[in-house]
Amino acid sequence: MSVEDLQAKIVKIAQAYRGERLRNEEFSKALKSANVDLSQAKTIAAEHENLSMAFKEQSQKLSLLAKENKKTTLYKDTVKKQESVIGKLEGLLEKLMRDKKARDAERKALNNA
């Protein structure tokens, strides 16, 4: 081989080396970017898991509170019915007491006569 051929090969090799070095730098940048993206994805996945657990807990608490609310409504209805019955019983008691007083007064009047 001649010196000129060797120089041409060296130039070609130097150009190929420079191209490979630039490609390696690009790959290195892409790899760093992918690592950052992967780290962010892991963080987001962990946050998603935490939020999912919190949502599940809140959903269970909400279900429990809904059940308690139904019971409270039932209790309120029961109290209203009991108050109505108590009111009727009080009215009946008052009527019976008036009737008894009237009978007692009538007996007293009959006995005095």
Secondary structure in CASP SS format (residue, H / E / C, confidence):
PFRMAT SS
TARGET T0000
AUTHOR 0000-0000-0000
METHOD secondary structure of the structure
MODEL  1
M C 1.00
S C 1.00
V H 1.00
E H 1.00
D H 1.00
L H 1.00
Q H 1.00
A H 1.00
K H 1.00
I H 1.00
V H 1.00
K H 1.00
I H 1.00
A H 1.00
Q H 1.00
A H 1.00
Y H 1.00
R H 1.00
G H 1.00
E H 1.00
R H 1.00
L H 1.00
R H 1.00
N H 1.00
E H 1.00
E H 1.00
F H 1.00
S H 1.00
K H 1.00
A H 1.00
L H 1.00
K H 1.00
S H 1.00
A H 1.00
N H 1.00
V H 1.00
D H 1.00
L H 1.00
S H 1.00
Q H 1.00
A H 1.00
K H 1.00
T H 1.00
I H 1.00
A H 1.00
A H 1.00
E H 1.00
H H 1.00
E H 1.00
N H 1.00
L H 1.00
S H 1.00
M H 1.00
A H 1.00
F H 1.00
K H 1.00
E H 1.00
Q H 1.00
S H 1.00
Q H 1.00
K H 1.00
L H 1.00
S H 1.00
L H 1.00
L H 1.00
A H 1.00
K H 1.00
E H 1.00
N H 1.00
K H 1.00
K H 1.00
T H 1.00
T H 1.00
L H 1.00
Y H 1.00
K H 1.00
D H 1.00
T H 1.00
V H 1.00
K H 1.00
K H 1.00
Q H 1.00
E H 1.00
S H 1.00
V H 1.00
I H 1.00
G H 1.00
K H 1.00
L H 1.00
E H 1.00
G H 1.00
L H 1.00
L H 1.00
E H 1.00
K H 1.00
L H 1.00
M H 1.00
R H 1.00
D H 1.00
K H 1.00
K H 1.00
A H 1.00
R H 1.00
D H 1.00
A H 1.00
E H 1.00
R H 1.00
K H 1.00
A H 1.00
L H 1.00
N H 1.00
N H 1.00
A C 1.00
END
